[in-house]
Amino acid sequence: MNTEKDFAPLTPNIVRALNDKLYEKRKVAALEIEKLVREFVAQNNSTQIRHVIQILATEFALSQHPHSRKGGLIGLAACSIALGKDSGLYLKELIEPVLTCFNDSDSRLRYYACEALYNIVKVARGAVLPHFNVLFDGLSKLAADPDPNVKSGSELLDRLLKDIVTESSKFDLVAFVPLLRERIYSNNQYARQFIISWILVLESVPDINLLDYLPEILDGLFQILGDSSKEIRKMCEVALGEFLKEIKKTPSTVKFAEMANILVIHCQVSDESKSTNDLIQLTAMTWMREFIQLAGRLVLPYSSGILTAVLPCLSYDDRKKSTKEAASACNHSLMKLVTPEDDGDEEVDGQVSDTLHREDGPPKSQDELDNSLNASQDSGGLSNICFFTPTSADRSQVTLDLDGIVQVLGRHLHDSSTGMMTRIAVLKWLYHLYIKTPRKMFRHTDSLFPMLLKTLSDESDEVILKDLEVLAEIASSPAGQTDSSGPCDSTGCRLELAVPASAKPGSKADSSPSTPSTPSMNSYFYKFMINLLQRFSLERKLLEIRGAFIIRQLCLLLHAENIFHSMADILLKEEDLKFASTMVQTLNTILLTSAELFQLRNQLKDLRTQESCDLFCCLYRSWCHNPVATVSLCFLTQNYQHAYDLIQKFGDLEVTVDFLMEVDKLVQLIESPIFTYLRLQLLDVENNPYLIKALYGLLMLLPQSQAFQMLSHRLHCVPNPELMRTVPDLKSSPGSRCPASSRVDYKELLQHFDRVQRKHLEVRHQRAGRAECSDRKLVL
């Protein structure tokens, strides 16, 4: 520096000392500057004061010479000390050159700059707050300084500035938040620690409401929560915990909607993520749980995103038990927010009509549904806090994102990698939506239906049960009835069980009236039955392993008579006769052995009503695909003479090993509790001659086997009719047991049996012919 240059009012001795390499000489010069400035203050000579500060800043602090810069810094600090309370008038001129030195490559100079700024801030106190952003910006850089002395000095300055902010009521939070939002994304650990420490300080000041600006910094906080430093993670957890406490205290002022998507993003982590990301996910899921409970229906527009984050967590193992429990609570709380009002007409200015829910039937009980939900969730994960109830104006603007929800649910249901608990939760959601918003949900049924049918092949019984519940609700909901008039019978009366034209038999002889006593099914019921049978046809393993289980559960969820009636109608038109025979055998086994079919067996046993006779005829026509099943149906309905007539025709059939195995099973069934009444009727020899003849007919069909021995022993127990003879007038005729059965045309049923068996014989001959031709080609 040129010492000959005029630096007045600074004397040449002061200038030389400021440029000296020794700290002590620079300190003496600073004392002289302090004395000089005090004189100017006493004279109220602001012009000379500014001139001194300008010289120290431009000629010294911003000089190219390092010793001159050090002299300028100590000189500026001396000016601030001399100015005292008046330093606030010159802070811009004092601070800017010092902050510039924060970027100096010399660590000693950065330390002196930190020391100078400390003295300036200490004198000015609250007057520095208008310059807080530039001070914060400079400090955030020093917080990551590699030199420990510089870092130590910056920490002293940082504590001083925090004390000033805490004491003051004039902190400009609005101006500071943009800078905080920018710096919070720093990857440097020291900078992150610095940021979190300031957030904790600002959050603790009663006059500063940082919660209003939480949406601006929440994403950055979750980023910091994934830091590799345990200390920083702990600080961030404390900061987030303080914010959450404040949210619970004043939920009505919280901007839930602006933070919902941030939480959704951080609730999602991949399975390969590091453990720190597990902490992010758990914290975000905990916040989401509280948000749903506090904000209530305000989160419904974000429900698809929430489900995207929550559903995969439900399949976590015990290593992420806490996250799984929080996700389960989120799922449960969100589900309860969906109500029948969400099924309202969107075209009528947002008006909601509860009467549109289940117009043709009583609505499901809310308590009943909630209880079923509670049974499948861990209630211990929910906090006992009150819901924030938005005003009526807010509620009218809240719209359930049903399309988005269905898309998310469908994606998880379609994905084969989805965990079992997630699939169960998806199906519970679909069931809940069909209960609460049936009209809107049926718009999506055509896209969901194939996925629901495919889910029947799932490995989990629990998944299949929930899937069947959804399908049953679709098949029985009045909202799914597209044809309100329905088909009519020959008398013009509406049939409750509607059979579409594609499933109806073609001729009058093949048709049978429906049963008016059964509940009405909608237009999806037969579609479901047709598709279910098609799936059984394509996946024979599914029919073999799960077929009986699925049909039995459907009989519980829907009406058993409807299930058997509809399947019998559909199988009557089945072109794959082998599948038809297998399916009839399965249905017959279920009918004869399942506890769920007890009422239906009782209805068929006596044929006392016209409806039961009509049902028998309907089943009989399809049961003809399997001769042994047809005989067992006659045994069940006590049509013993007809059973005998059928067995007489077995001589014309092709007796295979499979056929004999079915007869063997029938003999075992006769010995089961289901046919107790049949065995007791063997005591009444005179009134049940055809029963005995039919059983002897089965005996003659069987080879010498265990079943032959069993049936033979049973028939040996039939008493002598002479010993069992009673008073003639107490005898009852065979027909008195079932008055309605006289209306059954058994001759026509036998003719139908012959026609069906001829079809089966033709198919077997065709197969045999094709096999023979194939063998000849192989020989050639």
LOPARO-210943 format. One record per residue (C-alpha): z, x, y; residue in one letter. Coordinates in steps of 0.5 Angstrom, whole numbers, plus 2048, in hexadecimal, padded with zeros to 3 digits. Last residue first. Layout:
ZXYa...
END
This chain:
7AF7A3743l7B77A3741v7B97A2748l7B479D74Ak7B6799743r7BE799746d7BC79774Cs7B8791749c7BE78F745e7C378F74Ba7BE78B74Fr7BE786749g7C6786748a7C6785750r7C177F74Fq7C577C749h7CC77D74Dr7C9779753v7C677374Ee7CD77274Bl7D0772751h7CC76D754k7CC76974Dr7D476974Eq7D3766755v7CF760752r7D475F74Cd7DA75F751f7D675A755h7D575574Fq7DC75674Dl7DE753754l7D974E754e7DC74B74Ek7E374C751y7E2747757d7E874775Av7EB74075Cr7EF73F756s7F3745759s7F674175Ea7FB73D759p7FE744756c803743751r80173C74Fs7FA73F74Cg7FE742746p80173B744s80873B744s80C73973Ek81373573Fl80F72E73Cd80E732736p815734734v81573C733t81274072Er81474772Em815748727l80F745725e80B74972Ap80D750726n81075572Cp80C75A72Fv80F76172Dc80A763729h805763730l80A768733r80A76D72Dh80276C72Ds80276E735l806774734m80377672Eq7FC776731f7FE779738a80177F733q7FA77F730s7F677C72Aq7F077B72Ep7F0775733l7EB76F734l7EF76B72Em7F576C732l7F2769738l7EF763735g7F6762732y7F9762739l7F375D73Ba7F5758735k7FC758736i7FB75673Dl7F675173By7FB74E737p80074D73Dn80274673Cn804746735e80774D734v80C74C73Ad810752738l80A75673Al80B753741q811758742l80C75E741r80875B747l80E75A74By81076274At80976474Df80B768753i81176B74Fp80D76F74Bs80A76E744e80476A746i80377074Al803775744q7FE771741v7F9771747l7FA778747k7F7779740d7F2774742v7F0779748e7F077F743m7EB77B73Fl7E677A744f7E7781746d7E578373Fv7DF77E73Ft7DE77773Cv7D777573Fe7D776E73Fl7D576873Bd7DC768737g7DF76873Df7DD76173Ek7E275E73Aq7E776173Ei7E475D744l7E5756740d7ED75973Fy7EE75A746a7EB753748h7F0750743q7F6754745y7F575274Dn7FC75474Eq7FA757755t7FD75E753l7FA75D74Cf7F375B750c7F4761754l7F576674Es7EF76374Bv7EB765751t7EE76C752a7EB76D74Bv7E476B74Cp7E376F753n7DE76D757h7E0766756c7E676775Aw7E1766760s7E075E75Er7E775E75Cy7EA760762l7E775A766c7E8755761c7EF757761f7F0756768l7EC74F768d7F174D762c7F774F767s7F574B76De7F4745768q7FB746767t7FF746760r7FB74C75El80174E75Ad80175675Ak7FD757760l802755765q807759761n80375F761r80275F768l80975F76Aq80B765765f805769768l80976E76Ce80D76F765a807772763s80577175Bt80076C75Al7FC76B760l7FC773761i7F977475At7F476F75Cn7F2772762l7F177975Ft7ED775759q7E977275Ev7E8778762m7E577C75Bt7E1776759s7DE776760a7DD77D760f7D977D75Ak7D577775Dl7D377A763d7CF775766e7D5771769e7D476A76Bk7DA767767l7DE76D769l7DE76A770i7E076476Ed7E676776Aa7E876B76Fm7E9766774s7ED761770h7F176776Df7F3769774i7F3762777n7F8760772e7FC766773a7FD76477Ah7FD76A77Fl80277077Fl80676F778l7FF76E775c7FC774779l802778776q80077676Fr7F8778770i7FA77F773i7FE78176Df7FA77E768a7F478276Bg7F878876Cr7F678D766i7F0789762e7ED786768l7EE78C76Dl7EB790767k7E578B766r7E378D76Ee7DD78A76Fl7DE78376Cs7E578376Ef7E3784775r7DE77E774q7E477A772l7E777C778l7E177B77Dn7E077477Ai7E877277Bm7E8775782f7E2771784k7E576B781y7EB76B785f7E776D78By7E576678Ds7EC76478Dn7F1762788m7F475B787s7FA75A783p7F975777Ct7FA74F77Bs7F374E77Cp7F1752775t7EA753775s7E474F772p7E075276Cs7D975576Cs7D6757766d7D3750764a7D174F76Bk7CD75576Bs7CC75B76Fg7D375D76Fp7D675F776k7D7766778a7D176777Ds7D276077Fa7D9761782p7DF75E77Ev7E575B783a7EC75A780l7EE754784e7E874F782l7E674A787r7E5743784c7DE741784g7DE73E77Dt7DA74377As7DE74977Dd7DE74B784c7DD752787p7E175578Dg7E1751793s7E5757797s7E075C795d7E2763798t7E9763796q7EC76A797g7F176779Ca7F4763797p7F7769794s7F676978Cs7F176E78Aa7F3773790i7FA77278Ee7F9773787a7F577A789l7FA77C78Dv80077B787e7FB77E782l7FB784786d802785787k80378477Fl7FD78977Ei80178E782v80778D77Fe80478E778d80179577As7FB798777e7F679477Cd7F1790779s7F378A77Cl7F178E783t7EA78D782k7EB785783l7EE786789l7E978B78Cm7E478678Ap7E778178Ef7E9785794l7E2784797s7E177D796d7E877B798t7E777E79Fh7E67787A2r7EB77579Ef7F17797A1m7EF7757A8k7F176E7A5r7F77717A1p7FB7747A6t8027747A4k80177379Ci7FB77779By7FE77C7A0l80477D79Ch80077E795y7FB783798l80178779Bw805786794k7FE789791l7FE78F796v805790794a80479078Di7FE79578Er80379A792t80879A78Cm80379B787m8007A178Bg7F97A178Et7F47A678Bs7EF7A0788s7EE79E78Fd7EB797790h7F2794791l7F4799796h7ED79879Ar7EE790799g7F579079Cl7F27947A2v7EC7907A3q7F178A7A2v7F678C7A8i7F078E7ACg7ED7877ACd7F47847ADl7F67887B3d7FB7827B5l7FA7817BCt8007817C1v7FE77E7C8q8017787C7s80877B7C5r80877F7CCd8087797D0a80D7767CBs81177C7CDt8127817C8p8187817C3t81B7887C2f81E7887BBf8267897BAc82878F7B7i82B7907B0n8277957ADs8237947A7l8227997A1g82879679Dg82379079Cs81F794797d81978F796q81778B790s81D786790a81C786798n815783797l81677E792s81C77C797n81777B79Dd813777799l818772797e81B77279Ed8147717A1q81376B79Cs80C76A79Ak80876579Ep80775E79Ap80075C799g7FA75A79Bd7FB75C7A2e7FD7637A0r7FE7667A6h7FA7627ACl80075F7ADt8037657B0d7FE7647B6s7FD76A7BBv7FA76A7C1q7F67717C3g7F276D7C8d7EF7697C3v7EA76E7BFe7EF7727BCe7F176C7B7d7F876D7B5g7F97717AEd7FE7767B2d8027707B4e8047707ACp8087777ADt80777E7ACv80D7827AFl8107827A8k80B7867A5m80C78C7ABl81478C7A9s81278D7A2h80D7927A3n8117967A8c8177967A3a81379879Ds81179E7A2a8187A07A3a81A7A079Ce8147A479Ak8157A97A0t81C7AA79Ds81A7AA796k8157B0797k8177B4791r8197AE78Ed8117AC78Dd80D7A9792y8097A3790s80B79F796l8097A479Bc8027A379Ap80379C79Dl80679E7A3v8017A27A7a7FB79D7A6t8007977A6l8027997ADi7FA79A7AFg7F97937ADs7FF7907B0s7FD7937B7y7FC78C7BAp80278A7B7l80778F7BAv80978A7C0l80B7857BAr8127887BAg81378E7BFa81A78F7BCl81978F7B5q8127927B5i8147977B9f81A7997B5e81679A7AFr81179E7B3m8167A37B5w8187A47AEt8117A57ACm8107AA7B2a8167AE7B0t8147AE7A8l80D7B07AAq80F7B57AFi8147B87AAl80F7B87A4d80B7BC7A9n8107C17A9t80F7C17A1s8087C47A1k8027BF7A0s7FF7BE799e8007B7798d7FD7B579Fs8017B37A5v8017AC7A8q8077A97ACc8057AE7B2h7FE7AA7B3i8027A37B2v8077A67B7l8027A77BDi7FF7A17BBn80579D7BDa8077A17C3m80379D7C8e8057967C5a80C7987C5f80D7997CDk8147987CDv8187947D2t81A78E7CEs81D7937C9p8227967CDt8287987C9k8247997C3k81F79D7C7i8247A27C9e8277A37C3k81F7A57C0l81F7AA7C6f8257AD7C5e8237AE7BDg81C7B17C0l81F7B67C4a8247B87BEv81F7B87B9e81B7BD7BEc8217C17BFm8217C27B7k81A7C37B7r81B7C97BCi8217CC7B8e81D7CC7B1k8177CF7B4s8117CE7B0s80F7C87B5d80D7C17B2g8127BE7B7l80E7C17BDi8087BD7BBq80C7B77BBf80F7B87C2l8087B97C4g8067B27C2d80C7AF7C5l80A7B27CCi8067AD7D0e8097A77CCp8107A97CEl80E7A87D5y8137A27D6d8187A67D2l8197AB7D7l81D7A77DCn8207AC7E0i8267A97E4d82B7AA7DEp8297B17DCv82A7B37D5s8227B17D3e8207B77D9l8257BC7D5v8227BA7CEl81B7BB7D1i81C7C17D4w81F7C47CEs8197C27CAi8147C57CFi8187CC7CEf8187CC7C7q8117CA7C7r80F7D07CBa8137D47C7y8107D27C1q8097D37C4n8047CD7C1n8047CA7C8s8037C27C8y8097C17CCi8057C47D2r8007BF7D3e8057B97D3r80A7BD7D7l8057BE7DCl8037B77DCp80A7B57DCv80D7B97E2f8097B57E8a80C7AE7E5v8137B17E4l8147B37EBd81B7B57ECf81F7B37F2k8267B17EFs8287B87EEs82E7BB7EAe82A7BB7E3t8247BE7E7v8287C47EAi82C7C57E4d8257C67E0k8227CB7E5l8287CF7E4l8287CF7DDr8207D17DDd8227D77E2l8277D97DDl8227D87D7e81C7DC7DBs8217E27DCg8227E27D5s81B7E27D3k8197E77D8v81E7EC7D5n81C7EA7CEp8147EC7CFd8107E87CBp80F7E27D0d80F7DB7CDa8147D87D2a8117DC7D8l80B7D77D7k80F7D17D7s8127D37DDl80C7D47E1g80A7CD7E0d8117CA7E1f8117CE7E8l80A7CB7E9v80C7C47E7n8137C47EBf8107C67F2h8137BF7F5p8197C17F1l81A7C77F5v81E7C47FAa8247C27F5g8267C97F5r8237CE7FAa8287D47FAv8287D47F2k8217D27F2v81F7D97F6i8247DD7F3n8217DB7ECy81A7DC7EEl81C7E37F0a81F7E57E9e8197E27E6c8147E67EAa8187EC7E9y8187EA7E1y8107EA7E2r8107F07E5l8147F47E0r80F7F17DBs8097F47DEd8037EF7DCs8047EB7E2d8037E37E1n80A7E17E3f8087E57EAc8047DF7ECt80B7DB7ECl80E7E07F1v8087DF7F5p8087D77F5e8107D77F6i8117D97FDl80B7D6801e80C7D07FDk8147D07FEl8147D1806y8177CB809l81C7CA802g81E7D1805s8227CE80Ad8287CD806k8297D5805g8237D8809l8277DF808a8277DE801i8207DC801s81D7E2805c8217E6800a81E7E37FAa8177E47FEl8197EC7FFg81B7ED7F8i8147EA7F5l8107EE7FBg8147F57F9g8127F47F1k80B7F27F3r80B7F97F8s80D7FD7F2h8077FA7EDp8027FC7F2h7FC7F67F2q8007F27F7s8017EB7F6l8097EB7F7a8087F17FDf8027F0802e8017E8801t8087E67FFa80D7EA803l8087EA809i8087E2808q80F7E1808i8107E680Ev80B7E2812h80E7DB810r8157DE812i8127E0819q80F7D981At8157D6818s8197D981En81F7D481En8237DA822q8287DA81Ca8237D9817v81F7DF81Af8267E481Ae8277E1813r8207E4811v8217EB813l8287EB810k8247E9809e81F7EE80Ai8247F480Be8277F2805l8217F2801a81F7F9804a8267FB801v8247F87FAk81D7FB7FAr8218027FBk8258007F5e81F7FE7F1y81C8057F1l8148057F1k8148047F9d80F7FF7FCn8157FB7FFl818801802a812803805r8117FC808v8187FC80Ai81880380En811801811p8157FB814t8137F3812l8117EF818p80C7F2818a8087F4812f8037F9816d8007FD811k802805811e80580480At7FE802807n800800800m
END
